[in-house]
Amino acid sequence: QVQLKESGPGLVQPSETLSLTCTVSGFSLTSYSVSWVRQPSGKGPEWMGRMWYDGDTAYNSALKSRLSISRDTSKNQVFLKMNSLQTDDTGTYYCTRAGSPGYFDYWGQGVMVTVSS
Amino acid sequence: DIQMTQTPSSMPASLGERVTISCRASQGISNYLNWYQQKPDGTIKPLIYYTSNLQSGVPSRFSGSGSGTDYSLTISSLEPEDFAMYYCQQYDSSPWTFGGGTKLELK
């Protein structure tokens, strides 16, 4: 069955870089796009960016200067790197599959990231 | 960016009650509107896509409607497992954006 699982450090120092990995199973990264979505505590989710099935990427303009999404299809993994982290980047980070453009039909369990010294 | 406003932000309701959650976009989104449910443990589940299409496996007590800038999610008869957070999301234009959420609480 389709599964996505995020992994990465739970604590990041301010001004440092966040690196997260999304490991997928049950589908091919060359057939579906994968997005990263984050959610500050008590707020609505925010779409961050996506890796298209063809390897192209798209980013939320609000994060574009700090964000990079890549993948390794041989390992079924999608990566997120975001630099210059600040305290308001604290939240839960999810990877999601888009069953069709713009519709997230499967979600990972999420990984909590705290930005603090 | 398109802003999505959900009302109410919280809604006390009883088992068996019919409830409707509203979502308004800051501009027309041509029915490109999805709904998701989030449980307290953070698990997010898709419910409805393209305004009114039920995701496979979602009970038929859930339904969606709307057009233009105004959309709604209706639960016809609340079950215990329906008490959760609900979010709308537009995908008419990038960046795709979510509403602030509606918390459905047991009265």
Interface residues (C-beta under 8 A of the other chain):
Chain A: K43 G44 P45 E46 W47 A58 N60 S61 A62 T92 Y94 T96 G99 S100 P101 G102 Y103 F104 D105 Y106 W107 Q109 G110
Chain B: D1 M4 Y32 N34 Y36 G42 T43 I44 K45 P46 Y49 Y50 Q55 Y87 Q89 Y91 S94 P95 W96 T97 F98 G99 G100 G101
